Amino acid sequence: MSAMSHKPVHAPNLPKPVGPYSPGMGFEKLIFVSGQGGTDPATGKIADDVEQQTEQVLKNIQTILEAAGSGLQHVLRCGVFLIDMGEFKTMNAVYARMFGEHRPARTTIGVAALPGEGLRVEIDAIAYRP
């Protein structure tokens, strides 16, 4: 019987985690991506609005997935956390554009706060490595 293995996924071009966690964790062919905010790793700045933040969040997720040998087209599920459900339509339009025809399972919930000054949206993901 072979031992199951898991290992953290890191990428040099990602914002530093704000807590004691890995940006992603690989387990066999699965990749679990921690919730990502809209921080631009090049500048360390958070975009002003939910549209730009959603795009940056998904770019950050893509970077983690690529570091693990995967990509957005292999995402099975996402969790979306929004500060204001009134921004759902805007977030959803960016989400649809970034994923194209691929439609992972998803849950979207409204939250009172997110861990970062100015954060409007956070997304986590589960994907697989083909």
OpenMM code with the backbone's topology and positions (N, CA, C; nanometers):
from openmm import Vec3, app, unit

residues = "MET SER ALA MET SER HIS LYS PRO VAL HIS ALA PRO ASN LEU PRO LYS PRO VAL GLY PRO TYR SER PRO GLY MET GLY PHE GLU LYS LEU ILE PHE VAL SER GLY GLN GLY GLY THR ASP PRO ALA THR GLY LYS ILE ALA ASP ASP VAL GLU GLN GLN THR GLU GLN VAL LEU LYS ASN ILE GLN THR ILE LEU GLU ALA ALA GLY SER GLY LEU GLN HIS VAL LEU ARG CYS GLY VAL PHE LEU ILE ASP MET GLY GLU PHE LYS THR MET ASN ALA VAL TYR ALA ARG MET PHE GLY GLU HIS ARG PRO ALA ARG THR THR ILE GLY VAL ALA ALA LEU PRO GLY GLU GLY LEU ARG VAL GLU ILE ASP ALA ILE ALA TYR ARG PRO".split()
positions = [
    Vec3(0.0846, -0.1178, 0.0000),
    Vec3(0.0000, 0.0000, 0.0000),
    Vec3(0.0895, 0.1246, 0.0000),
    Vec3(0.0624, 0.2184, -0.0907),
    Vec3(0.1440, 0.3396, -0.0976),
    Vec3(0.0893, 0.4460, -0.0032),
    Vec3(0.1795, 0.5267, 0.0490),
    Vec3(0.1388, 0.6337, 0.1395),
    Vec3(0.0805, 0.7492, 0.0579),
    Vec3(-0.0274, 0.8080, 0.1076),
    Vec3(-0.0848, 0.9263, 0.0429),
    Vec3(0.0008, 1.0453, 0.0808),
    Vec3(0.0151, 1.1375, -0.0128),
    Vec3(0.1007, 1.2520, 0.0168),
    Vec3(0.0297, 1.3827, -0.0170),
    Vec3(0.0619, 1.4816, 0.0590),
    Vec3(0.0137, 1.6163, 0.0314),
    Vec3(0.1321, 1.7108, 0.0448),
    Vec3(0.1249, 1.8225, -0.0295),
    Vec3(0.2332, 1.9202, -0.0201),
    Vec3(0.1800, 2.0585, -0.0525),
    Vec3(0.2396, 2.1589, 0.0124),
    Vec3(0.1956, 2.2962, -0.0124),
    Vec3(0.2337, 2.3415, -0.1529),
    Vec3(0.1519, 2.4312, -0.2078),
    Vec3(0.1773, 2.4909, -0.3378),
    Vec3(0.2134, 2.6366, -0.3134),
    Vec3(0.3281, 2.6767, -0.3630),
    Vec3(0.3724, 2.8154, -0.3513),
    Vec3(0.4123, 2.8653, -0.4893),
    Vec3(0.3990, 2.9936, -0.5112),
    Vec3(0.4450, 3.0569, -0.6344),
    Vec3(0.5114, 3.1889, -0.5947),
    Vec3(0.6260, 3.2198, -0.6543),
    Vec3(0.6983, 3.3412, -0.6148),
    Vec3(0.6244, 3.4709, -0.6478),
    Vec3(0.5342, 3.4664, -0.7451),
    Vec3(0.4650, 3.5878, -0.7897),
    Vec3(0.3237, 3.5977, -0.7340),
    Vec3(0.3091, 3.5665, -0.6039),
    Vec3(0.1811, 3.5771, -0.5349),
    Vec3(0.1935, 3.6687, -0.4149),
    Vec3(0.0813, 3.7314, -0.3751),
    Vec3(0.0845, 3.8066, -0.2492),
    Vec3(0.1134, 3.7102, -0.1340),
    Vec3(0.1801, 3.7578, -0.0323),
    Vec3(0.2085, 3.6764, 0.0860),
    Vec3(0.0784, 3.6466, 0.1597),
    Vec3(0.0600, 3.5238, 0.2072),
    Vec3(-0.0594, 3.4929, 0.2869),
    Vec3(-0.0656, 3.5833, 0.4106),
    Vec3(-0.1887, 3.6181, 0.4515),
    Vec3(-0.2060, 3.7050, 0.5684),
    Vec3(-0.2153, 3.6249, 0.6980),
    Vec3(-0.1967, 3.4939, 0.6896),
    Vec3(-0.2047, 3.4096, 0.8084),
    Vec3(-0.1208, 3.2841, 0.7927),
    Vec3(-0.1316, 3.1935, 0.8891),
    Vec3(-0.0519, 3.0707, 0.8876),
    Vec3(-0.1137, 2.9624, 0.7985),
    Vec3(-0.1101, 2.9833, 0.6680),
    Vec3(-0.1653, 2.8868, 0.5729),
    Vec3(-0.0869, 2.8930, 0.4425),
    Vec3(-0.1034, 2.7908, 0.3615),
    Vec3(-0.0415, 2.7852, 0.2286),
    Vec3(-0.1399, 2.8405, 0.1261),
    Vec3(-0.0896, 2.9051, 0.0206),
    Vec3(-0.1790, 2.9516, -0.0853),
    Vec3(-0.2578, 2.8363, -0.1475),
    Vec3(-0.1952, 2.7205, -0.1537),
    Vec3(-0.2619, 2.6028, -0.2069),
    Vec3(-0.2041, 2.4785, -0.1430),
    Vec3(-0.2816, 2.3704, -0.1496),
    Vec3(-0.2358, 2.2426, -0.0969),
    Vec3(-0.2717, 2.1358, -0.1988),
    Vec3(-0.1707, 2.0605, -0.2415),
    Vec3(-0.1942, 1.9523, -0.3358),
    Vec3(-0.2068, 1.8206, -0.2617),
    Vec3(-0.3016, 1.7395, -0.3034),
    Vec3(-0.3188, 1.6055, -0.2490),
    Vec3(-0.3476, 1.5131, -0.3666),
    Vec3(-0.2511, 1.4269, -0.3952),
    Vec3(-0.2600, 1.3420, -0.5134),
    Vec3(-0.2923, 1.4304, -0.6334),
    Vec3(-0.4057, 1.4135, -0.7000),
    Vec3(-0.4369, 1.4959, -0.8178),
    Vec3(-0.5222, 1.6187, -0.7857),
    Vec3(-0.5612, 1.6353, -0.6585),
    Vec3(-0.6434, 1.7498, -0.6205),
    Vec3(-0.5582, 1.8669, -0.5737),
    Vec3(-0.6076, 1.9876, -0.5999),
    Vec3(-0.5434, 2.1105, -0.5527),
    Vec3(-0.6497, 2.1940, -0.4828),
    Vec3(-0.6239, 2.2246, -0.3560),
    Vec3(-0.7133, 2.3072, -0.2759),
    Vec3(-0.6491, 2.4455, -0.2663),
    Vec3(-0.7171, 2.5470, -0.3194),
    Vec3(-0.6637, 2.6832, -0.3195),
    Vec3(-0.7304, 2.7620, -0.2076),
    Vec3(-0.6479, 2.8185, -0.1194),
    Vec3(-0.6987, 2.9029, -0.0110),
    Vec3(-0.7687, 3.0252, -0.0692),
    Vec3(-0.8582, 3.0831, 0.0095),
    Vec3(-0.9269, 3.2040, -0.0333),
    Vec3(-0.8273, 3.3112, -0.0746),
    Vec3(-0.8503, 3.3687, -0.1903),
    Vec3(-0.7621, 3.4717, -0.2447),
    Vec3(-0.8348, 3.6046, -0.2504),
    Vec3(-0.7630, 3.7099, -0.2154),
    Vec3(-0.8139, 3.8459, -0.2272),
    Vec3(-0.7590, 3.9099, -0.3530),
    Vec3(-0.8030, 4.0304, -0.3787),
    Vec3(-0.7650, 4.1011, -0.5006),
    Vec3(-0.6395, 4.1837, -0.4884),
    Vec3(-0.5379, 4.1307, -0.4195),
    Vec3(-0.4110, 4.2017, -0.4065),
    Vec3(-0.3234, 4.1731, -0.5275),
    Vec3(-0.2736, 4.2778, -0.5897),
    Vec3(-0.1829, 4.2639, -0.7030),
    Vec3(-0.0444, 4.2320, -0.6477),
    Vec3(0.0120, 4.1144, -0.6808),
    Vec3(0.1411, 4.0767, -0.6239),
    Vec3(0.2554, 4.1689, -0.6670),
    Vec3(0.2420, 4.2345, -0.7819),
    Vec3(0.3479, 4.3232, -0.8300),
    Vec3(0.3557, 4.4523, -0.7490),
    Vec3(0.2386, 4.5018, -0.7046),
    Vec3(0.2354, 4.6315, -0.6360),
    Vec3(0.2008, 4.6188, -0.4874),
    Vec3(0.1386, 4.5066, -0.4484),
    Vec3(0.0919, 4.4901, -0.3108),
    Vec3(-0.0357, 4.5674, -0.2825),
    Vec3(-0.0941, 4.6264, -0.3867),
    Vec3(-0.2151, 4.7079, -0.3701),
    Vec3(-0.3407, 4.6270, -0.4017),
    Vec3(-0.4506, 4.6655, -0.3360),
    Vec3(-0.5808, 4.6057, -0.3609),
    Vec3(-0.6566, 4.6977, -0.4555),
    Vec3(-0.7140, 4.6399, -0.5608),
    Vec3(-0.7918, 4.7187, -0.6571),
    Vec3(-0.9080, 4.7879, -0.5862),
    Vec3(-0.9564, 4.8957, -0.6467),
    Vec3(-1.0594, 4.9786, -0.5837),
    Vec3(-1.1990, 4.9182, -0.5837),
    Vec3(-1.2352, 4.8468, -0.6906),
    Vec3(-1.3737, 4.8010, -0.7011),
    Vec3(-1.3827, 4.6498, -0.7165),
    Vec3(-1.5040, 4.5980, -0.7034),
    Vec3(-1.5249, 4.4526, -0.7056),
    Vec3(-1.4915, 4.3928, -0.8424),
    Vec3(-1.5095, 4.4682, -0.9484),
    Vec3(-1.4772, 4.4180, -1.0823),
    Vec3(-1.3281, 4.3897, -1.0955),
    Vec3(-1.2460, 4.4883, -1.0633),
    Vec3(-1.1004, 4.4711, -1.0719),
    Vec3(-1.0511, 4.3692, -0.9697),
    Vec3(-1.1105, 4.3692, -0.8503),
    Vec3(-1.0696, 4.2727, -0.7486),
    Vec3(-1.0998, 4.1303, -0.7923),
    Vec3(-1.2182, 4.1072, -0.8497),
    Vec3(-1.2535, 3.9722, -0.8944),
    Vec3(-1.1558, 3.9229, -0.9996),
    Vec3(-1.1196, 4.0089, -1.0931),
    Vec3(-1.0228, 3.9694, -1.1958),
    Vec3(-0.8885, 3.9344, -1.1327),
    Vec3(-0.8420, 4.0158, -1.0378),
    Vec3(-0.7135, 3.9887, -0.9734),
    Vec3(-0.7194, 3.8618, -0.8894),
    Vec3(-0.8302, 3.8400, -0.8186),
    Vec3(-0.8481, 3.7171, -0.7399),
    Vec3(-0.8314, 3.5951, -0.8298),
    Vec3(-0.8997, 3.5958, -0.9445),
    Vec3(-0.8936, 3.4803, -1.0339),
    Vec3(-0.7562, 3.4660, -1.0992),
    Vec3(-0.6870, 3.5768, -1.1224),
    Vec3(-0.5483, 3.5691, -1.1712),
    Vec3(-0.4594, 3.5057, -1.0641),
    Vec3(-0.4807, 3.5425, -0.9376),
    Vec3(-0.4021, 3.4835, -0.8286),
    Vec3(-0.4292, 3.3334, -0.8183),
    Vec3(-0.5567, 3.2941, -0.8303),
    Vec3(-0.5916, 3.1518, -0.8279),
    Vec3(-0.5252, 3.0800, -0.9452),
    Vec3(-0.5299, 3.1400, -1.0631),
    Vec3(-0.4661, 3.0818, -1.1818),
    Vec3(-0.3168, 3.0606, -1.1575),
    Vec3(-0.2497, 3.1574, -1.0964),
    Vec3(-0.1066, 3.1463, -1.0682),
    Vec3(-0.0776, 3.0277, -0.9765),
    Vec3(-0.1591, 3.0121, -0.8728),
    Vec3(-0.1420, 2.8993, -0.7796),
    Vec3(-0.1650, 2.7673, -0.8530),
    Vec3(-0.2724, 2.7611, -0.9315),
    Vec3(-0.3030, 2.6379, -1.0049),
    Vec3(-0.1925, 2.6027, -1.1036),
    Vec3(-0.1394, 2.7021, -1.1737),
    Vec3(-0.0301, 2.6760, -1.2681),
    Vec3(0.0941, 2.6250, -1.1959),
    Vec3(0.1215, 2.6794, -1.0771),
    Vec3(0.2362, 2.6327, -0.9988),
    Vec3(0.2185, 2.4861, -0.9578),
    Vec3(0.0925, 2.4406, -0.9512),
    Vec3(0.0621, 2.3022, -0.9136),
    Vec3(0.0391, 2.2132, -1.0353),
    Vec3(0.0567, 2.2679, -1.1563),
    Vec3(0.0388, 2.1890, -1.2774),
    Vec3(-0.1046, 2.1813, -1.3262),
    Vec3(-0.1854, 2.2826, -1.2963),
    Vec3(-0.3262, 2.2824, -1.3344),
    Vec3(-0.3623, 2.4169, -1.3970),
    Vec3(-0.4902, 2.4514, -1.3973),
    Vec3(-0.5356, 2.5789, -1.4516),
    Vec3(-0.6831, 2.5989, -1.4231),
    Vec3(-0.7354, 2.7157, -1.4581),
    Vec3(-0.8763, 2.7469, -1.4313),
    Vec3(-0.9711, 2.6465, -1.4968),
    Vec3(-0.9334, 2.5918, -1.6122),
    Vec3(-1.0209, 2.4968, -1.6821),
    Vec3(-1.0363, 2.3646, -1.6075),
    Vec3(-0.9554, 2.3441, -1.5008),
    Vec3(-0.9625, 2.2206, -1.4221),
    Vec3(-1.0232, 2.2438, -1.2833),
    Vec3(-1.0822, 2.3623, -1.2621),
    Vec3(-1.1474, 2.3914, -1.1346),
    Vec3(-1.2788, 2.3141, -1.1267),
    Vec3(-1.2991, 2.2469, -1.0133),
    Vec3(-1.4212, 2.1697, -0.9902),
    Vec3(-1.5245, 2.2492, -0.9115),
    Vec3(-1.4753, 2.3333, -0.8186),
    Vec3(-1.5657, 2.4072, -0.7298),
    Vec3(-1.5004, 2.5359, -0.6831),
    Vec3(-1.5814, 2.6404, -0.6666),
    Vec3(-1.5359, 2.7665, -0.6078),
    Vec3(-1.6306, 2.8070, -0.4961),
    Vec3(-1.5761, 2.8752, -0.3978),
    Vec3(-1.6542, 2.9438, -0.2963),
    Vec3(-1.6280, 3.0920, -0.3138),
    Vec3(-1.7347, 3.1710, -0.3260),
    Vec3(-1.7211, 3.3156, -0.3452),
    Vec3(-1.7802, 3.3854, -0.2236),
    Vec3(-1.7054, 3.4792, -0.1684),
    Vec3(-1.7465, 3.5541, -0.0497),
    Vec3(-1.7485, 3.7015, -0.0865),
    Vec3(-1.8663, 3.7632, -0.0761),
    Vec3(-1.8847, 3.9038, -0.1136),
    Vec3(-1.9245, 3.9875, 0.0077),
    Vec3(-1.8660, 4.1058, 0.0184),
    Vec3(-1.9040, 4.2007, 0.1231),
    Vec3(-2.0437, 4.2562, 0.0959),
    Vec3(-2.0773, 4.2785, -0.0314),
    Vec3(-2.2045, 4.3399, -0.0687),
    Vec3(-2.2695, 4.2573, -0.1799),
    Vec3(-2.3798, 4.1886, -0.1492),
    Vec3(-2.4470, 4.1076, -0.2501),
    Vec3(-2.5030, 4.1925, -0.3641),
    Vec3(-2.5095, 4.3229, -0.3452),
    Vec3(-2.5468, 4.4137, -0.4537),
    Vec3(-2.4420, 4.4143, -0.5641),
    Vec3(-2.3229, 4.3667, -0.5351),
    Vec3(-2.2141, 4.3603, -0.6346),
    Vec3(-2.2063, 4.2236, -0.7030),
    Vec3(-2.3035, 4.1370, -0.6745),
    Vec3(-2.3040, 4.0015, -0.7307),
    Vec3(-2.2972, 4.0039, -0.8834),
    Vec3(-2.3807, 4.0850, -0.9459),
    Vec3(-2.3879, 4.0895, -1.0920),
    Vec3(-2.2524, 4.1274, -1.1537),
    Vec3(-2.1863, 4.2242, -1.0951),
    Vec3(-2.0562, 4.2686, -1.1448),
    Vec3(-1.9521, 4.1586, -1.1281),
    Vec3(-1.9458, 4.0991, -1.0080),
    Vec3(-1.8525, 3.9889, -0.9830),
    Vec3(-1.8805, 3.8742, -1.0792),
    Vec3(-2.0076, 3.8399, -1.0954),
    Vec3(-2.0471, 3.7264, -1.1785),
    Vec3(-2.0056, 3.7450, -1.3248),
    Vec3(-2.0149, 3.8682, -1.3757),
    Vec3(-1.9754, 3.8957, -1.5144),
    Vec3(-1.8258, 3.8706, -1.5343),
    Vec3(-1.7432, 3.9150, -1.4399),
    Vec3(-1.5983, 3.8922, -1.4486),
    Vec3(-1.5690, 3.7435, -1.4350),
    Vec3(-1.6336, 3.6775, -1.3400),
    Vec3(-1.6172, 3.5337, -1.3167),
    Vec3(-1.6478, 3.4561, -1.4449),
    Vec3(-1.7606, 3.4881, -1.5096),
    Vec3(-1.8007, 3.4197, -1.6333),
    Vec3(-1.6973, 3.4432, -1.7435),
    Vec3(-1.6477, 3.5659, -1.7563),
    Vec3(-1.5477, 3.5973, -1.8592),
    Vec3(-1.4184, 3.5212, -1.8346),
    Vec3(-1.3728, 3.5157, -1.7097),
    Vec3(-1.2450, 3.4508, -1.6772),
    Vec3(-1.2529, 3.2983, -1.6942),
    Vec3(-1.3680, 3.2385, -1.6643),
    Vec3(-1.3813, 3.0932, -1.6778),
    Vec3(-1.4255, 3.0511, -1.8179),
    Vec3(-1.4752, 3.1438, -1.8994),
    Vec3(-1.5198, 3.1087, -2.0342),
    Vec3(-1.6367, 3.0114, -2.0274),
    Vec3(-1.6322, 2.9069, -2.1085),
    Vec3(-1.7403, 2.8090, -2.1135),
    Vec3(-1.7375, 2.7106, -1.9966),
    Vec3(-1.6267, 2.7069, -1.9239),
    Vec3(-1.6145, 2.6151, -1.8094),
    Vec3(-1.6999, 2.6681, -1.6936),
    Vec3(-1.7782, 2.5827, -1.6323),
    Vec3(-1.8676, 2.6229, -1.5236),
    Vec3(-1.8495, 2.5328, -1.4023),
    Vec3(-1.7549, 2.5672, -1.3123),
    Vec3(-1.7382, 2.4865, -1.1915),
    Vec3(-1.8612, 2.4986, -1.1002),
    Vec3(-1.8793, 2.4007, -1.0126),
    Vec3(-1.9796, 2.4146, -0.9070),
    Vec3(-1.9393, 2.5357, -0.8229),
    Vec3(-2.0388, 2.6051, -0.7630),
    Vec3(-2.0051, 2.7275, -0.6899),
    Vec3(-2.1079, 2.7577, -0.5833),
    Vec3(-2.0598, 2.8172, -0.4754),
    Vec3(-2.1441, 2.8751, -0.3727),
    Vec3(-2.1016, 3.0211, -0.3589),
    Vec3(-2.1983, 3.1123, -0.3487),
    Vec3(-2.1687, 3.2541, -0.3267),
    Vec3(-2.2447, 3.2986, -0.2032),
    Vec3(-2.1731, 3.3562, -0.1088),
    Vec3(-2.2382, 3.4047, 0.0122),
    Vec3(-2.1948, 3.5475, 0.0430),
    Vec3(-2.2824, 3.6191, 0.1109),
    Vec3(-2.2511, 3.7523, 0.1597),
    Vec3(-2.1884, 3.7410, 0.2980),
    Vec3(-2.0849, 3.8188, 0.3220),
    Vec3(-2.0150, 3.8161, 0.4503),
    Vec3(-2.0054, 3.9568, 0.5079),
    Vec3(-1.9897, 3.9637, 0.6396),
    Vec3(-1.9816, 4.0936, 0.7072),
    Vec3(-1.8465, 4.1614, 0.6850),
    Vec3(-1.7401, 4.0812, 0.6719),
    Vec3(-1.6059, 4.1384, 0.6566),
    Vec3(-1.5141, 4.0351, 0.5942),
    Vec3(-1.4030, 4.0841, 0.5371),
    Vec3(-1.2969, 3.9987, 0.4839),
    Vec3(-1.1647, 4.0445, 0.5437),
    Vec3(-1.0653, 3.9543, 0.5521),
    Vec3(-0.9393, 3.9891, 0.6180),
    Vec3(-0.8453, 4.0718, 0.5297),
    Vec3(-0.8729, 4.1976, 0.5184),
    Vec3(-0.7878, 4.2877, 0.4407),
    Vec3(-0.8617, 4.4176, 0.4164),
    Vec3(-0.7956, 4.5273, 0.4463),
    Vec3(-0.8539, 4.6606, 0.4281),
    Vec3(-0.8956, 4.6805, 0.2825),
    Vec3(-1.0238, 4.7059, 0.2588),
    Vec3(-1.0726, 4.7340, 0.1246),
    Vec3(-1.1131, 4.6123, 0.0426),
    Vec3(-1.0958, 4.4915, 0.0956),
    Vec3(-1.1350, 4.3725, 0.0189),
    Vec3(-1.2869, 4.3674, 0.0015),
    Vec3(-1.3321, 4.3437, -0.1229),
    Vec3(-1.4746, 4.3346, -0.1550),
    Vec3(-1.5155, 4.1905, -0.1839),
    Vec3(-1.4181, 4.1065, -0.2277),
    Vec3(-1.4474, 3.9694, -0.2694),
    Vec3(-1.3283, 3.8792, -0.2367),
    Vec3(-1.3604, 3.7556, -0.2002),
    Vec3(-1.2587, 3.6522, -0.1790),
    Vec3(-1.3133, 3.5244, -0.2433),
    Vec3(-1.2246, 3.4501, -0.3091),
    Vec3(-1.2660, 3.3263, -0.3745),
    Vec3(-1.1664, 3.2163, -0.3404),
    Vec3(-1.2198, 3.0968, -0.3080),
    Vec3(-1.1346, 2.9793, -0.2924),
    Vec3(-1.1735, 2.8794, -0.4015),
    Vec3(-1.0930, 2.7756, -0.4192),
    Vec3(-1.1186, 2.6825, -0.5289),
    Vec3(-1.0647, 2.5435, -0.4987),
    Vec3(-1.1259, 2.4450, -0.5618),
    Vec3(-1.0747, 2.3088, -0.5636),
    Vec3(-1.0628, 2.2708, -0.7115),
    Vec3(-0.9455, 2.2219, -0.7477),
    Vec3(-0.9190, 2.1837, -0.8859),
    Vec3(-0.8471, 2.0494, -0.8875),
    Vec3(-0.8202, 2.0015, -1.0065),
    Vec3(-0.7411, 1.8790, -1.0205),
    Vec3(-0.6267, 1.9028, -1.1173),
    Vec3(-0.5268, 1.8204, -1.1038),
    Vec3(-0.4125, 1.8234, -1.1929),
    Vec3(-0.4352, 1.7136, -1.2971),
    Vec3(-0.4440, 1.7504, -1.4261),
    Vec3(-0.4709, 1.6499, -1.5303),
    Vec3(-0.3536, 1.5528, -1.5476),
] * unit.nanometer
topology = app.Topology()
chain = topology.addChain("A")
for resn in residues:
    res = topology.addResidue(resn, chain)
    for name in ("N", "CA", "C"):
        topology.addAtom(name, app.Element.getBySymbol(name[0]), res)
